[in-house]
Amino acid sequence: MPRSKKHNTDRPARGADIPYTDHLKKVIDFANSERTVRSGGVTETLTNLEIMQRKQFEAGLAGKTLAQRDYIERVHRAELARTAHIKDQCERWSVVKDAHQRIFDQAKAAKAPIPRLLPHPDDILIDWSNGVRIVGPIDEEDWKRFDQTVRVRDALFVQQAMEDCLNGVRLLDRPTIGGAGLLGFFLNSTLPPSLRMCDYAWMDRTERLSRLSQRDVLKRCRAAWWALGVRVARGKQLGTAEKLKPMLAAMVDLARTCLNQKSDPAGYEDALEDCAFAIREFHASAPPSRGISGRDAEDVEGAA
């Protein structure tokens, strides 16, 4: 006699089993509506669902047995759903990552051009505890945005080489880490693994840039910025590293306060003002442009 199947009540019901009616849509819309609440001297903007969940939690802490049981069961169902979702996600993306890596390895073995496969396997981070993160470009539109950052980073390293050359820095002391070089390092650190320049690659590139003549480095620097659509005067230098650091800190603080703009508009306005001031200070710290005459000027204009 066949054994009857036991229904697994631990797993949440599939959404397809419940018709998404207009009434349920209104329920969801109302649950996600936000309102301002004040608790313990702190003002927050929460959704109606978040407020209700807090009330239920507080009722459970106060000893309400039904609230305790319902809350624990809801969390348990959420954990089971999360575990199943992460497992499925990691399995699917592991297949994609392995397939892309095999194509790259075959191209390298055949000494053929490496194809552009998105996302790059180095940018697919598989975490069986917390899920998959794609930290690099996933499509051509994404690729253009990341590539723009790469080209700005590369232009900054050329900019640093140009400034070292104009400032008469000894070859053995190059490259210095001025405002341009430090900003280049910062942008490089924000790039995904597949596009991030390693220390060896940076040393090799900066060494080659350091050996360029003044004429050549001026031409290359002007061409790099103009290719990005940035029109700069020949020999124009950026601000100092000392002024760059507070500017970057102000930008990070502005990004943080932007997330809480609704609940703390005054803090956002202050951060915006501080950021604008730091940017002006960085620009003002740039040394005056040095005149370039003769063949150098002609070659720089020709590169543009």
N, C-alpha and C positions, 0 to 999 in steps of 0.2 A: 504494500500500500504506500503510495507516494506521500512524503512528508509535506505538510502545508508550509508555505513560505511565511516567515514572520516579517511584518512590515517594520522597517527601520525608522522609528519615530525621532531618532536623534538628528537626522538630516532634514534641513528645511525643505518645504514643498517647493517645487519648481514654479517659477513665475508663470510659465505657460499654462499651469493648471488653474490659475485664477484669472478670469477675464478682467481686463483693465478698463473698467467702466468710467463714465463721466464722474460718478460719485467718488470713485477711488482717486481719480485725478485731483478732484477738489480736496480730498483728504491729504494727499501728498503736498499739494500747493500750500495748504494751510499749515501743515507740519513744518514746511521749510520756510515759512514766513518769519521774518526777524522782528524782534522787539528789544528795547533797551530795558535791562533789569538792574537792580542794585541790591547787592548782597554782601554783608560783611564790610561795608564801606567802599566796595569796589563796584564800579559801573561797567557793565559788559553788554555786548550785543549778541544775543543768542537766538536760535530758532525756537519755535514753539515746541518742537520735539525735544530739543536739548533741555528746555526748561522743565518739561514733563518728566524726562528721565531723571533729572536732578531731584525733583520732588519725590519721585518714587524711591530713589536711593535714600533720601533723607527719611522717608517713612520707614524704610527697611532698617535704617540705623536706630530709629526710635522704637523698634521692636515689632513692627507690623509684619506678621508671619507671611501673609499673602504677598505683600510687596517684596519681601525677601526672596520667596520662592520664585515669583515671576521674573524678578531681575536676574537671579542666578541662572534660570533656565534660558532666558534670552541671551545672556552672555555665552552660555555653553553652546547654543545653536550657532551663534555668530562665530565662535572659535572653530567649530566643525566646518562651517562653510568656508572660513578663511583658509584653513588647512587644505581643504580639497581644492580650492581655487589656486593656491600657491603651487601645489603639486602639479596640477594640470598646466599651469603657466610655465613652470620650470621645465617640464617634460617637452612641451612644444618648442620653447625657445632653445633648448639644448640641441634639438634636431636641426634647427636653423643655423645655430652657431657652428656645429660640427660640419654641416654641409658647406658653409661659406669658407671655413678654415681649410677643408680639403681642396677646394678650388684654388685658394691662395697657394697652398703647398705644392699643388701640381704645376701651377704657373711658375713658381720659383724653381722647381726641379727642372722644368723645361727651358728655363731662362727666357720665358716669355713675359710680355708686359703684364703687370698685375692688374686685373680688372677691378672696377669700382663696384663693389657689392655692398649694398646698404640694408641693414646696419652692418658695420664692420664687426667681425667676431670679437675684437678686443674691446669693443664698446658694449657688448652684451654681457652684463654682469648677472650671473646666476647665483641666487641666494636661496637655498631651500628652506630657510627659516623665515625670510621676509619677502620673498618674491623676486621677480626679475626687474632690473633697471636697465634701460637703454640710455646711455649717457652721451651718445654721438648722434650724427645725422641719420634719419630713418628714411628720407626720400630726397629727391633732387632739390626741392625748395629748401629743406633743412640744410642740405649740403652747401647751398649758396651762402646761407647765413654764417655757417661755421667757416667756410672758405674765406669770407670777408675778414673774420677775426684773424685767421692765419696770415693773410696778406698784410694786415695792419701790424701784426707782431713782427713779421719779416722786415717791414719798412722801418720799424723802430730800431731794429738791430743795425740796419744800414745807417739810420740817423745817428746812432751812437758812434759808429765808426767815422762818420763824417765830422761829428763834433770833436772827437779825439784828434782827428787830423788837423782841423782848423785851429784847435787850441794848443797844438804843438806837443801833445803827449808823446813821450818816448815810446818807440815800438815795443820795448820790453814791458812797458806799463799798460799796454792796451790789452783788452778793452777796459775802460773804466766803467763803473756802474753809476752813470748819471741818471737824470730823469728819464731819458729815452730808453736806456737799457733796462732800468728797473721796471718801467711800464711794460716793456716787452716781456720781461720775466713774469710779471703779473698776468698778462693776457695768456701767456703760454700755460700757466698753472690752471687757467679756467678751461682749457681745451680738453676734449676727451682723449683717452689713451692713444687712439689711432692717429691723432693729429698733433699730439703733444711732442715737442722736441726734447729729446733726452740730452743729458749733460754732454755726452760725447759729440753729438750732432751740433750742439751750440758752440762748443769749443772749436770744432773744425770750421764752422761757418764764420765765426768771429775772427779766427786767425787769418782766414783768407781775405776777409774784409779789411782787416788791419793792414794788410800789405799792399792795398791799392794806393795809387797815387792820389794826390788831392784832386786832380782833374777827374779821374775815374770815379772816385767815391762821390764827388759832387754830382756828376752825371747820373750815377746809379741811384742816389738818394732822391734827386728831383724826379727821376722817372718813376720810382716806386710810389711816391705820393701822388703824382699826377695820374698814374694808372688807377689809383683809388678814387680819383675825382677830387683830390685835395690840392688846391692851388697854393703853393707856398713860395715865398721868396727864396732865391738861391742862397744857400748858406744859413738859412734861418734855423736857430737853435731852440730847443724846448726848455721848459723850466727845470729847476734843480731837483735833485732827489729829495732834498730836505723839505721842499714844498709839495712834492708829489705825495709823500706819505700821509700828511694830514688830508690831502684832497681825496685819496683813496678811502681813508677812514670815514670821511664825511659822506662819500658816496654809499658806502656800506650801511652807515647809519640811516641815510635817507631811504634806502631800499627796505630796511627793517621797519621804519616808522610808516612807510607807505602801506604796509600790511595792516596797520592799526589806525589808518587815517580816519575811519568813521568814529571810532571810540576815542581817539586822541588827536583831533584836528590841530590843536595848538602845538603839540609836539611835532607833527608833520610840517607845519609852517616853519617852526624853528629849525628843523633839520634841513629844509629846503633852502632857507636863508644861509645857514652855515655852509652848505655845499656850494652855493653860488659864490660865497666869499672865498672859500678854499680854492675854487677853480680860478678866480681872478688873481689870487695870490700866486698860484702856480704859473700862470701866464706872465705875470709881472716879473717873476724871478728869472726869466730867460734873458741872457746877455744880449746886447744889441747886435744886429746883424753886421757882419764884416763885409766890406765891399770886395767884390771879386772882379778883377779886370782882365783885359786881354784875352788870351786864348781860352782860359778857364771859363770866363763868362760866355764866350761863343759856344763852347762845347756843352755847357749846362743848358743854354737856350736850345741848342740843337737836340738835346736829349728829350726836352719837353715836347 
